[in-house]
Amino acid sequence: CSALFGTTDVLGATVPILGIAGDQQAATIGQGCFSAGMMKATYGTGCFALLNTGRDAVASEHKLLTTVAYQLEGEVTYALEGSIFVAGAVVQWLRDGLGVIATAADTQALAQSADCAQDVIIVPAFTGLGAPYWNPDCRGAAFGLTRATGPAEMARAALESVGYQTRDLLEAMQADWGDNAEAALRVDGGMCASDWTMQFLTDITGAQVDRPSILETTALGAAWLAGHAAGLYPDRAGFARMWQLDRSFVPQMSAAQRAQKYERWQRAVAAAQAV
């Protein structure tokens, strides 16, 4: 929300509090997703995708959350939200748990060097599975391991798991919202810096992925809420026009390969939950 909520004293000055937002709402605003059908996904430790549904509070039939996106000028805008528990955390596991990388940036080079003949799948349910499964008792699993499986194949499977889980969310959103969602998915957060990860994301979802020049859109959205109420920042339309594209990623994978890989992911998730 953007309004005067009160004041606070900072270093002897009285500062008005003009904006309040949760992480994902702020990121949605920072991405300029002000129109119904616009989608964003934020990749941090976990991943959170929001679909703007306008004035309609859509009751999900596919295990998503119905939430308030924002309230501006007295008008409430709603969203569908999906939560993935493990996104960037799977890279942390490679680094801190397995010790196969020194820094998160190492995963891209490893993934690029992985043996394409090996199709390893990691289901990173280290703390259970989030949307659309909501299975807190499920635990992580790896499938397709051979004696030739090494750090490169594990790194590729870890990054691919984020794309697979995102597709799970987008499939549920499309089932709830129909074909009204826009074709492009706007992304932000630390993992988006990896071109390889973003290319796999667009390949496995079949959706165009747009990465903005400013990846820290959560802070940007919170700043706009306060700045707008203070009269320092432009209105929604003006702010949306300020959004700048860094790079668009478009699918290069064939539809047949996409379907085959996603089917293997779904079988892996079902097997992990059956244990």
Secondary structure as a PSIPRED ss2 file (coil, helix, strand):
# PSIPRED VFORMAT (PSIPRED V4.0)

   1 C C   1.000  0.000  0.000
   2 S E   0.000  0.000  1.000
   3 A E   0.000  0.000  1.000
   4 L E   0.000  0.000  1.000
   5 F E   0.000  0.000  1.000
   6 G E   0.000  0.000  1.000
   7 T E   0.000  0.000  1.000
   8 T E   0.000  0.000  1.000
   9 D E   0.000  0.000  1.000
  10 V E   0.000  0.000  1.000
  11 L C   1.000  0.000  0.000
  12 G C   1.000  0.000  0.000
  13 A E   0.000  0.000  1.000
  14 T E   0.000  0.000  1.000
  15 V E   0.000  0.000  1.000
  16 P E   0.000  0.000  1.000
  17 I E   0.000  0.000  1.000
  18 L E   0.000  0.000  1.000
  19 G E   0.000  0.000  1.000
  20 I C   1.000  0.000  0.000
  21 A C   1.000  0.000  0.000
  22 G C   1.000  0.000  0.000
  23 D H   0.000  1.000  0.000
  24 Q H   0.000  1.000  0.000
  25 Q H   0.000  1.000  0.000
  26 A H   0.000  1.000  0.000
  27 A H   0.000  1.000  0.000
  28 T H   0.000  1.000  0.000
  29 I H   0.000  1.000  0.000
  30 G H   0.000  1.000  0.000
  31 Q C   1.000  0.000  0.000
  32 G C   1.000  0.000  0.000
  33 C C   1.000  0.000  0.000
  34 F C   1.000  0.000  0.000
  35 S C   1.000  0.000  0.000
  36 A C   1.000  0.000  0.000
  37 G C   1.000  0.000  0.000
  38 M C   1.000  0.000  0.000
  39 M E   0.000  0.000  1.000
  40 K E   0.000  0.000  1.000
  41 A E   0.000  0.000  1.000
  42 T E   0.000  0.000  1.000
  43 Y E   0.000  0.000  1.000
  44 G C   1.000  0.000  0.000
  45 T C   1.000  0.000  0.000
  46 G C   1.000  0.000  0.000
  47 C E   0.000  0.000  1.000
  48 F E   0.000  0.000  1.000
  49 A E   0.000  0.000  1.000
  50 L E   0.000  0.000  1.000
  51 L E   0.000  0.000  1.000
  52 N E   0.000  0.000  1.000
  53 T E   0.000  0.000  1.000
  54 G E   0.000  0.000  1.000
  55 R C   1.000  0.000  0.000
  56 D C   1.000  0.000  0.000
  57 A C   1.000  0.000  0.000
  58 V C   1.000  0.000  0.000
  59 A C   1.000  0.000  0.000
  60 S C   1.000  0.000  0.000
  61 E C   1.000  0.000  0.000
  62 H C   1.000  0.000  0.000
  63 K C   1.000  0.000  0.000
  64 L C   1.000  0.000  0.000
  65 L E   0.000  0.000  1.000
  66 T E   0.000  0.000  1.000
  67 T E   0.000  0.000  1.000
  68 V E   0.000  0.000  1.000
  69 A E   0.000  0.000  1.000
  70 Y E   0.000  0.000  1.000
  71 Q E   0.000  0.000  1.000
  72 L E   0.000  0.000  1.000
  73 E C   1.000  0.000  0.000
  74 G C   1.000  0.000  0.000
  75 E E   0.000  0.000  1.000
  76 V E   0.000  0.000  1.000
  77 T E   0.000  0.000  1.000
  78 Y E   0.000  0.000  1.000
  79 A E   0.000  0.000  1.000
  80 L E   0.000  0.000  1.000
  81 E E   0.000  0.000  1.000
  82 G E   0.000  0.000  1.000
  83 S E   0.000  0.000  1.000
  84 I E   0.000  0.000  1.000
  85 F C   1.000  0.000  0.000
  86 V C   1.000  0.000  0.000
  87 A C   1.000  0.000  0.000
  88 G H   0.000  1.000  0.000
  89 A H   0.000  1.000  0.000
  90 V H   0.000  1.000  0.000
  91 V H   0.000  1.000  0.000
  92 Q H   0.000  1.000  0.000
  93 W H   0.000  1.000  0.000
  94 L H   0.000  1.000  0.000
  95 R H   0.000  1.000  0.000
  96 D H   0.000  1.000  0.000
  97 G H   0.000  1.000  0.000
  98 L H   0.000  1.000  0.000
  99 G C   1.000  0.000  0.000
 100 V C   1.000  0.000  0.000
 101 I C   1.000  0.000  0.000
 102 A C   1.000  0.000  0.000
 103 T C   1.000  0.000  0.000
 104 A C   1.000  0.000  0.000
 105 A C   1.000  0.000  0.000
 106 D H   0.000  1.000  0.000
 107 T H   0.000  1.000  0.000
 108 Q H   0.000  1.000  0.000
 109 A H   0.000  1.000  0.000
 110 L H   0.000  1.000  0.000
 111 A H   0.000  1.000  0.000
 112 Q H   0.000  1.000  0.000
 113 S H   0.000  1.000  0.000
 114 A C   1.000  0.000  0.000
 115 D C   1.000  0.000  0.000
 116 C C   1.000  0.000  0.000
 117 A C   1.000  0.000  0.000
 118 Q C   1.000  0.000  0.000
 119 D C   1.000  0.000  0.000
 120 V C   1.000  0.000  0.000
 121 I E   0.000  0.000  1.000
 122 I E   0.000  0.000  1.000
 123 V E   0.000  0.000  1.000
 124 P C   1.000  0.000  0.000
 125 A C   1.000  0.000  0.000
 126 F C   1.000  0.000  0.000
 127 T C   1.000  0.000  0.000
 128 G C   1.000  0.000  0.000
 129 L E   0.000  0.000  1.000
 130 G C   1.000  0.000  0.000
 131 A C   1.000  0.000  0.000
 132 P C   1.000  0.000  0.000
 133 Y C   1.000  0.000  0.000
 134 W C   1.000  0.000  0.000
 135 N E   0.000  0.000  1.000
 136 P C   1.000  0.000  0.000
 137 D C   1.000  0.000  0.000
 138 C C   1.000  0.000  0.000
 139 R C   1.000  0.000  0.000
 140 G C   1.000  0.000  0.000
 141 A E   0.000  0.000  1.000
 142 A E   0.000  0.000  1.000
 143 F E   0.000  0.000  1.000
 144 G C   1.000  0.000  0.000
 145 L C   1.000  0.000  0.000
 146 T C   1.000  0.000  0.000
 147 R C   1.000  0.000  0.000
 148 A C   1.000  0.000  0.000
 149 T C   1.000  0.000  0.000
 150 G C   1.000  0.000  0.000
 151 P H   0.000  1.000  0.000
 152 A H   0.000  1.000  0.000
 153 E H   0.000  1.000  0.000
 154 M H   0.000  1.000  0.000
 155 A H   0.000  1.000  0.000
 156 R H   0.000  1.000  0.000
 157 A H   0.000  1.000  0.000
 158 A H   0.000  1.000  0.000
 159 L H   0.000  1.000  0.000
 160 E H   0.000  1.000  0.000
 161 S H   0.000  1.000  0.000
 162 V H   0.000  1.000  0.000
 163 G H   0.000  1.000  0.000
 164 Y H   0.000  1.000  0.000
 165 Q H   0.000  1.000  0.000
 166 T H   0.000  1.000  0.000
 167 R H   0.000  1.000  0.000
 168 D H   0.000  1.000  0.000
 169 L H   0.000  1.000  0.000
 170 L H   0.000  1.000  0.000
 171 E H   0.000  1.000  0.000
 172 A H   0.000  1.000  0.000
 173 M H   0.000  1.000  0.000
 174 Q H   0.000  1.000  0.000
 175 A H   0.000  1.000  0.000
 176 D H   0.000  1.000  0.000
 177 W H   0.000  1.000  0.000
 178 G H   0.000  1.000  0.000
 179 D H   0.000  1.000  0.000
 180 N H   0.000  1.000  0.000
 181 A C   1.000  0.000  0.000
 182 E C   1.000  0.000  0.000
 183 A C   1.000  0.000  0.000
 184 A E   0.000  0.000  1.000
 185 L E   0.000  0.000  1.000
 186 R E   0.000  0.000  1.000
 187 V E   0.000  0.000  1.000
 188 D E   0.000  0.000  1.000
 189 G C   1.000  0.000  0.000
 190 G H   0.000  1.000  0.000
 191 M H   0.000  1.000  0.000
 192 C H   0.000  1.000  0.000
 193 A H   0.000  1.000  0.000
 194 S C   1.000  0.000  0.000
 195 D H   0.000  1.000  0.000
 196 W H   0.000  1.000  0.000
 197 T H   0.000  1.000  0.000
 198 M H   0.000  1.000  0.000
 199 Q H   0.000  1.000  0.000
 200 F H   0.000  1.000  0.000
 201 L H   0.000  1.000  0.000
 202 T H   0.000  1.000  0.000
 203 D H   0.000  1.000  0.000
 204 I H   0.000  1.000  0.000
 205 T H   0.000  1.000  0.000
 206 G C   1.000  0.000  0.000
 207 A C   1.000  0.000  0.000
 208 Q E   0.000  0.000  1.000
 209 V E   0.000  0.000  1.000
 210 D E   0.000  0.000  1.000
 211 R E   0.000  0.000  1.000
 212 P E   0.000  0.000  1.000
 213 S C   1.000  0.000  0.000
 214 I C   1.000  0.000  0.000
 215 L C   1.000  0.000  0.000
 216 E C   1.000  0.000  0.000
 217 T H   0.000  1.000  0.000
 218 T H   0.000  1.000  0.000
 219 A H   0.000  1.000  0.000
 220 L H   0.000  1.000  0.000
 221 G H   0.000  1.000  0.000
 222 A H   0.000  1.000  0.000
 223 A H   0.000  1.000  0.000
 224 W H   0.000  1.000  0.000
 225 L H   0.000  1.000  0.000
 226 A H   0.000  1.000  0.000
 227 G H   0.000  1.000  0.000
 228 H H   0.000  1.000  0.000
 229 A H   0.000  1.000  0.000
 230 A C   1.000  0.000  0.000
 231 G C   1.000  0.000  0.000
 232 L C   1.000  0.000  0.000
 233 Y C   1.000  0.000  0.000
 234 P C   1.000  0.000  0.000
 235 D C   1.000  0.000  0.000
 236 R H   0.000  1.000  0.000
 237 A H   0.000  1.000  0.000
 238 G H   0.000  1.000  0.000
 239 F H   0.000  1.000  0.000
 240 A H   0.000  1.000  0.000
 241 R H   0.000  1.000  0.000
 242 M H   0.000  1.000  0.000
 243 W C   1.000  0.000  0.000
 244 Q C   1.000  0.000  0.000
 245 L E   0.000  0.000  1.000
 246 D E   0.000  0.000  1.000
 247 R E   0.000  0.000  1.000
 248 S E   0.000  0.000  1.000
 249 F E   0.000  0.000  1.000
 250 V C   1.000  0.000  0.000
 251 P C   1.000  0.000  0.000
 252 Q C   1.000  0.000  0.000
 253 M C   1.000  0.000  0.000
 254 S C   1.000  0.000  0.000
 255 A H   0.000  1.000  0.000
 256 A H   0.000  1.000  0.000
 257 Q H   0.000  1.000  0.000
 258 R H   0.000  1.000  0.000
 259 A H   0.000  1.000  0.000
 260 Q H   0.000  1.000  0.000
 261 K H   0.000  1.000  0.000
 262 Y H   0.000  1.000  0.000
 263 E H   0.000  1.000  0.000
 264 R H   0.000  1.000  0.000
 265 W H   0.000  1.000  0.000
 266 Q H   0.000  1.000  0.000
 267 R H   0.000  1.000  0.000
 268 A H   0.000  1.000  0.000
 269 V H   0.000  1.000  0.000
 270 A H   0.000  1.000  0.000
 271 A H   0.000  1.000  0.000
 272 A H   0.000  1.000  0.000
 273 Q H   0.000  1.000  0.000
 274 A H   0.000  1.000  0.000
 275 V C   1.000  0.000  0.000
